[in-house]
């Protein structure tokens, strides 16, 4: 059975931070912009 790796990465909403996150994740992630009330 193949295991799926899940990484949750939160960044501040700055272009430079988002760019670094995308580079770090190497394009292997789906980004979801969830509403604030979804946070636990």
C-alpha positions in Angstrom: 0.0 0.0 0.0 1.3 3.5 -0.9 1.3 6.1 1.8 0.5 9.7 1.0 2.6 12.4 2.7 0.8 15.5 3.9 2.6 18.7 4.6 0.8 21.7 6.0 2.8 24.9 5.6 1.5 28.3 6.7 3.1 31.4 5.3 2.4 35.1 5.7 0.6 36.6 2.7 3.7 38.1 1.0 4.8 37.3 -2.5 8.3 36.4 -1.4 7.1 34.0 1.3 4.7 32.3 -1.0 7.5 32.0 -3.6 9.9 30.4 -1.1 7.2 28.0 0.0 6.5 26.9 -3.6 10.2 26.4 -4.2 10.6 24.4 -0.9 7.7 22.2 -1.7 9.0 21.6 -5.3 5.5 22.0 -6.9 4.2 18.7 -5.4 1.4 20.3 -3.4 -2.1 21.5 -3.8 -2.8 24.9 -2.2 -6.2 25.5 -0.7 -7.2 29.0 0.3 -9.6 28.1 3.2 -11.8 30.6 5.0 -10.5 31.8 8.4 -13.4 30.0 10.3 -12.1 26.6 9.1 -9.1 26.9 11.5 -9.5 24.9 14.7 
